[in-house]
C-alpha cells in the first residue's frame, strides 16, 4: 500500500509499504477513503514532536471502510463505513467510564510518534485501528465522508473548546485564530446563543470565511484587536476567549481581550514555547483558564446529529482536495498558509 511517511523536519514522502495486518483481537483494518492534514501535523512536520521515528506513517484525521476485523470486535464489521477518532480508547477503564477517554490506559494517537503510542497514521491506503469497538463509529448513510471527517478531530476539538468556555446566553465570545479549528470553534460557539462572536486573525481570506458563517471579523493586521473589539461592544472585553493558534503571541492576545472573570479556553497546541502569562495577573483578574484537548469519542454522536441537522457545516472549510502524490507539496503550502484545509483521497 501507499502511505505518507515522515523522515525529518520538512521531509515527508509517499512510500510503498506492506498492508497492515490484524495484530490483536480487538483490531480492525480500515481502507481509508478520505483523510486530512491537520494543523497539529505541522508541528510534527517541523520536527517539534519528540520521539517520532523516521519512516513513521502520519495522519490522524481519516474515515474509511472496514476491510477486516479481529475476533474480539463486536460493533463494526467488514463493509461498514466508519469515522475514526484521532486516538484510541478502550471504553472499559475508569477514565473511559467517566467519559474522559483522554485518560484511557490504552490511549494512543494515530501517526504521532512513540510518545503518543507509536501507532501508524491514516494518511495511507490502509490503517490498523486498535480497540476498534470504541475508536471507530459507523457513519450514517446520509453523510458524505467530508461531512463527518472532522468530527474525529478538529470539529470535536472546536466543540470541546466551546464546552470548556462555559458559553452562556448573551456572552461576548472571541476566537483568536481563524484557521480550521478557529473557524469551527466560531461556528460551534453560535450553538450556545452568545450575543456576539468575534474572530481575530491577520489573513483576509480567513476573516472573510469567518464573516460568511456569521462571526464579526477583527483584522489584527490593521490595528489593536482590543480597541477593535471595544468599538463593537461599547467598551466591553470578552466573557469567553477561545485561543486556536498555539503560540505566545496568540496567548498574549487572549489574555488582553479577556474581561475580569472571563473563561479562557486554550485549544491551540503550544509545543516548545514558554507559557508567557503571569499567574499573578490571572489570579487578580479571576480568569478561568482551561487547556483543551479534543474529545471526539465523547462528542461524536452529538456532533453527528448537529451535522445531520445542518447546524454545523464542517466541510465548508475545505479549500483543496488532493491525492497522496500531492501530499508532500501540500504540507509545504500549508506551512506557508497558502490554503486552509486539505483533504486526501488515497
C-alpha positions as CSV (number, residue, x, y, z in Angstrom):
1,X,0.0,0.0,0.0
2,X,1.0,3.7,-0.3
3,X,1.4,5.9,2.7
4,X,2.7,9.3,3.7
5,X,5.8,8.9,5.9
6,X,7.8,11.5,8.0
7,X,11.6,11.4,7.7
8,X,12.6,14.6,9.4
9,X,11.8,18.3,9.7
10,X,10.2,19.4,6.4
11,X,10.7,15.9,4.9
12,X,7.5,13.9,4.2
13,X,7.4,11.3,1.4
14,X,4.9,8.9,-0.2
15,X,6.2,5.4,0.3
16,X,5.2,1.9,-0.7
17,X,4.6,-0.2,2.5
18,X,3.1,-3.6,3.4
19,X,-0.6,-3.5,4.1
20,X,-1.2,-3.8,7.9
21,X,-2.4,-7.0,9.5
22,X,-4.7,-7.7,12.4
23,X,-2.4,-7.9,15.5
24,X,-4.8,-8.1,18.4
25,X,-8.3,-9.5,18.7
26,X,-9.8,-6.0,19.0
27,X,-8.2,-4.6,15.9
28,X,-9.8,-3.6,12.6
29,X,-8.1,-2.8,9.3
30,X,-9.7,0.2,7.7
31,X,-9.4,1.0,4.0
32,X,-9.0,4.8,4.1
33,X,-11.4,6.6,1.8
34,X,-10.8,10.2,2.9
35,X,-8.1,11.7,5.2
36,X,-6.9,15.2,6.1
37,X,-3.8,17.1,7.0
38,X,-4.4,18.6,10.5
39,X,-2.8,21.8,11.7
40,X,-1.1,19.8,14.5
41,X,0.5,17.7,11.8
42,X,2.6,20.8,11.0
43,X,4.2,20.6,14.5
44,X,5.3,17.1,13.5
45,X,6.3,18.3,10.1
46,X,8.6,20.9,11.7
47,X,10.2,18.3,14.0
48,X,8.7,19.7,17.2
49,X,7.1,16.5,18.3
50,X,9.6,14.3,20.2
51,X,10.1,10.5,19.6
52,X,8.9,10.3,16.1
53,X,10.9,7.8,14.2
54,X,12.0,8.4,10.6
55,X,9.6,6.5,8.3
56,X,6.6,6.9,10.6
57,X,3.3,6.9,8.7
58,X,1.5,10.1,9.8
59,X,-2.1,11.4,9.9
60,X,-4.8,11.2,12.5
61,X,-7.9,12.5,10.7
62,X,-9.5,9.9,8.5
63,X,-12.6,7.9,7.6
64,X,-12.9,4.6,5.6
65,X,-14.5,1.3,5.1
66,X,-13.8,-1.7,7.4
67,X,-11.7,-4.2,5.5
68,X,-11.3,-6.9,8.2
69,X,-11.8,-7.3,12.0
70,X,-10.3,-9.3,14.7
71,X,-12.3,-12.0,16.6
72,X,-12.9,-9.7,19.5
73,X,-14.6,-6.8,17.6
74,X,-18.3,-6.5,18.1
75,X,-19.6,-3.1,16.9
76,X,-18.3,-2.8,13.4
77,X,-17.9,-5.4,10.6
78,X,-16.3,-5.6,7.1
79,X,-18.1,-3.2,4.7
80,X,-19.1,-0.6,7.4
81,X,-18.1,2.9,6.6
82,X,-16.6,4.4,9.7
83,X,-15.3,7.5,11.3
84,X,-12.0,7.1,13.3
85,X,-11.3,9.0,16.4
86,X,-7.9,10.7,16.3
87,X,-6.9,8.5,19.3
88,X,-7.8,5.1,20.7
89,X,-9.6,4.3,23.9
90,X,-10.8,1.1,25.4
91,X,-14.2,2.1,26.8
92,X,-13.7,0.0,29.9
93,X,-11.1,1.6,32.2
94,X,-12.1,4.0,35.0
95,X,-11.3,7.1,32.9
96,X,-13.3,5.9,29.9
97,X,-16.3,5.0,32.1
98,X,-16.3,8.6,33.4
99,X,-16.3,9.9,29.7
100,X,-12.7,11.0,29.9
101,X,-11.3,9.0,27.0
102,X,-8.1,11.1,27.0
103,X,-7.2,9.4,30.3
104,X,-7.6,5.9,28.9
105,X,-4.9,3.4,30.0
106,X,-4.6,2.5,26.3
107,X,-4.7,6.0,24.8
108,X,-2.7,6.4,21.6
109,X,-2.8,9.0,18.8
110,X,-2.6,7.8,15.2
111,X,0.6,8.8,13.4
112,X,2.1,11.0,16.1
113,X,5.2,9.0,17.2
114,X,6.3,6.8,20.1
115,X,5.5,9.5,22.8
116,X,1.8,9.0,21.9
117,X,1.7,5.3,21.5
118,X,3.6,4.6,18.2
119,X,0.6,3.9,16.0
120,X,0.9,4.2,12.2
121,X,-1.3,7.0,10.9
122,X,-4.1,7.3,8.4
123,X,-2.6,9.3,5.6
124,X,-2.4,6.0,3.8
125,X,-4.5,3.5,1.8
126,X,-5.0,1.3,4.9
127,X,-4.5,1.7,8.6
128,X,-4.7,-0.7,11.6
129,X,-7.2,0.5,14.2
130,X,-6.8,-0.9,17.7
131,X,-9.7,-1.0,20.1
132,X,-12.0,-0.8,17.1
133,X,-15.2,-1.0,19.1
134,X,-14.5,2.3,20.8
135,X,-12.2,4.0,18.3
136,X,-14.5,3.6,15.3
137,X,-18.1,4.6,14.8
138,X,-20.4,3.8,11.9
139,X,-21.2,6.8,9.7
140,X,-24.9,7.4,9.0
141,X,-25.8,6.8,5.3
142,X,-27.0,10.4,4.9
143,X,-23.5,11.8,5.4
144,X,-20.6,12.0,2.9
145,X,-17.1,11.4,4.1
146,X,-16.3,15.1,4.0
147,X,-19.4,15.9,6.1
148,X,-18.2,13.8,9.0
149,X,-14.4,13.6,8.7
150,X,-13.6,16.4,11.1
151,X,-15.8,15.0,13.9
152,X,-12.8,12.7,14.6
153,X,-10.5,15.6,15.4
154,X,-10.8,19.3,14.7
155,X,-14.6,19.7,14.9
156,X,-14.5,17.7,18.2
157,X,-11.6,19.9,19.4
158,X,-13.5,23.1,18.5
159,X,-16.7,21.9,20.2
160,X,-14.7,20.7,23.3
161,X,-13.2,24.2,23.4
162,X,-16.6,25.8,23.5
163,X,-17.8,23.5,26.2
164,X,-14.7,24.3,28.2
165,X,-15.5,28.0,27.8
166,X,-18.9,27.6,29.5
167,X,-20.5,29.9,27.0
168,X,-23.7,31.4,28.3
169,X,-26.6,33.2,26.6
170,X,-25.6,36.7,25.9
171,X,-21.9,36.3,26.2
172,X,-19.3,38.1,24.1
173,X,-17.1,35.3,22.6
174,X,-13.8,35.9,20.8
175,X,-12.0,33.2,18.9
176,X,-8.3,34.0,18.4
177,X,-7.2,32.4,15.1
178,X,-9.2,31.8,12.0
179,X,-7.6,28.6,10.9
180,X,-9.6,25.4,10.6
181,X,-10.1,24.9,14.3
182,X,-10.8,28.6,14.9
183,X,-13.4,28.6,12.1
184,X,-15.2,25.6,13.5
185,X,-14.9,27.0,17.1
186,X,-16.7,30.2,15.9
187,X,-19.4,28.1,14.3
188,X,-19.8,25.9,17.4
189,X,-19.9,28.9,19.7
190,X,-23.1,30.1,17.9
191,X,-24.8,26.9,19.1
192,X,-24.7,28.3,22.7
193,X,-26.6,31.6,21.8
194,X,-24.0,34.2,22.7
195,X,-24.7,37.8,22.0
196,X,-21.7,38.2,19.6
197,X,-18.9,36.0,18.2
198,X,-15.7,37.7,17.0
199,X,-12.8,36.1,15.2
200,X,-9.3,37.6,15.3
201,X,-6.7,36.9,12.6
202,X,-4.4,38.7,10.1
203,X,-5.3,36.8,6.9
204,X,-8.1,38.4,4.9
205,X,-9.3,35.2,3.3
206,X,-9.8,33.5,6.6
207,X,-11.5,36.6,8.1
208,X,-13.8,36.6,5.1
209,X,-14.7,32.9,5.8
210,X,-15.4,33.8,9.4
211,X,-17.7,36.6,8.3
212,X,-19.6,34.3,6.0
213,X,-20.5,32.0,8.9
214,X,-21.9,35.0,10.9
215,X,-18.9,36.0,13.1
216,X,-17.6,39.5,13.3
217,X,-14.0,39.6,11.9
218,X,-11.3,41.6,13.7
219,X,-8.2,42.1,11.5
220,X,-5.2,42.3,13.8
221,X,-3.0,43.5,10.9
222,X,-4.9,46.8,10.8
223,X,-4.9,47.8,14.5
224,X,-5.1,46.7,18.1
225,X,-7.6,43.8,18.4
226,X,-8.7,45.0,21.9
227,X,-9.5,48.5,20.6
228,X,-11.5,47.0,17.7
229,X,-13.4,44.7,20.0
230,X,-14.4,47.6,22.3
231,X,-15.7,49.5,19.3
232,X,-18.2,46.7,18.7
233,X,-19.1,46.1,22.3
234,X,-19.4,49.5,23.8
235,X,-16.1,49.2,25.6
236,X,-16.5,45.7,27.0
237,X,-14.0,42.9,26.8
238,X,-14.8,39.2,26.1
239,X,-16.6,36.9,28.5
240,X,-15.1,33.9,26.7
241,X,-11.9,33.7,24.7
242,X,-11.1,30.6,22.7
243,X,-7.4,30.5,21.7
244,X,-7.0,28.5,18.5
245,X,-3.4,29.2,17.3
246,X,-0.9,27.8,19.8
247,X,1.9,30.4,20.1
248,X,2.9,33.0,22.7
249,X,1.6,36.0,20.7
250,X,-1.9,34.5,20.4
251,X,-1.9,33.7,24.2
252,X,-0.9,37.3,24.9
253,X,-3.9,38.5,22.7
254,X,-6.2,36.1,24.5
255,X,-5.3,37.5,28.0
256,X,-5.6,41.1,26.7
257,X,-9.1,40.5,25.3
258,X,-10.5,38.8,28.4
259,X,-12.8,40.6,30.8
260,X,-12.2,40.2,34.6
261,X,-13.9,36.8,35.4
262,X,-13.7,35.6,31.8
263,X,-13.2,32.0,30.8
264,X,-10.2,31.2,28.6
265,X,-10.3,28.0,26.5
266,X,-6.8,27.2,25.2
267,X,-7.3,25.0,22.1
268,X,-4.1,25.8,20.3
269,X,-1.2,23.4,20.6
270,X,1.7,25.1,22.4
271,X,4.8,23.0,21.7
272,X,8.2,24.3,22.7
273,X,7.4,27.9,23.6
274,X,7.3,29.0,27.3
275,X,3.9,29.9,28.7
276,X,4.1,33.7,28.7
277,X,1.2,34.7,31.1
278,X,1.6,35.9,34.7
279,X,0.0,33.6,37.3
280,X,-0.5,36.7,39.5
281,X,-2.4,38.7,36.8
282,X,-4.5,35.6,36.0
283,X,-5.4,35.4,39.7
284,X,-6.1,39.1,40.2
285,X,-8.4,39.1,37.2
286,X,-10.2,35.9,38.4
287,X,-9.7,34.3,35.0
288,X,-10.6,30.6,34.5
289,X,-8.0,29.0,32.2
290,X,-8.6,25.6,30.7
291,X,-6.2,23.9,28.3
292,X,-8.2,21.8,25.9
293,X,-7.7,18.5,24.1
294,X,-10.5,17.4,21.8
295,X,-12.9,14.7,23.0
296,X,-14.1,13.1,19.7
297,X,-15.4,9.9,21.3
298,X,-17.4,11.7,24.0
299,X,-19.0,14.2,21.5
300,X,-19.1,12.3,18.2
301,X,-22.8,11.2,18.5
302,X,-23.8,14.8,19.4
303,X,-21.7,16.3,16.6
304,X,-23.2,13.7,14.1
305,X,-26.7,14.9,15.0
306,X,-25.7,18.5,14.6
307,X,-24.2,17.9,11.2
308,X,-27.3,15.9,10.0
309,X,-29.5,18.8,11.2
310,X,-27.3,21.3,9.3
311,X,-26.4,23.2,12.5
312,X,-22.7,22.9,11.7
313,X,-21.2,22.5,8.3
314,X,-17.6,21.5,8.7
315,X,-16.9,20.6,5.1
316,X,-17.2,24.3,4.1
317,X,-13.6,24.9,5.4
318,X,-12.1,22.5,2.9
319,X,-10.0,24.6,0.4
320,X,-8.4,21.8,-1.6
321,X,-8.8,18.1,-2.4
322,X,-5.7,16.1,-3.3
323,X,-4.3,12.7,-3.9
324,X,-1.5,11.0,-1.9
325,X,1.1,12.1,-4.5
326,X,0.3,15.8,-3.8
327,X,0.7,15.5,0.0
328,X,4.4,16.5,0.3
329,X,3.9,19.7,-1.6
330,X,0.7,20.4,0.2
331,X,2.5,20.3,3.5
332,X,4.8,22.9,2.2
333,X,1.9,25.1,1.0
334,X,0.1,24.7,4.3
335,X,3.2,25.7,6.1
336,X,3.2,28.9,4.0
337,X,-0.5,29.4,4.9
338,X,-1.5,29.3,1.2
339,X,-4.6,27.2,1.9
340,X,-6.9,26.5,4.9
341,X,-7.6,22.8,4.9
342,X,-6.7,20.0,2.5
343,X,-8.4,16.6,2.3
344,X,-6.8,13.5,0.7
345,X,-8.3,10.7,-1.3
346,X,-5.7,7.9,-1.1
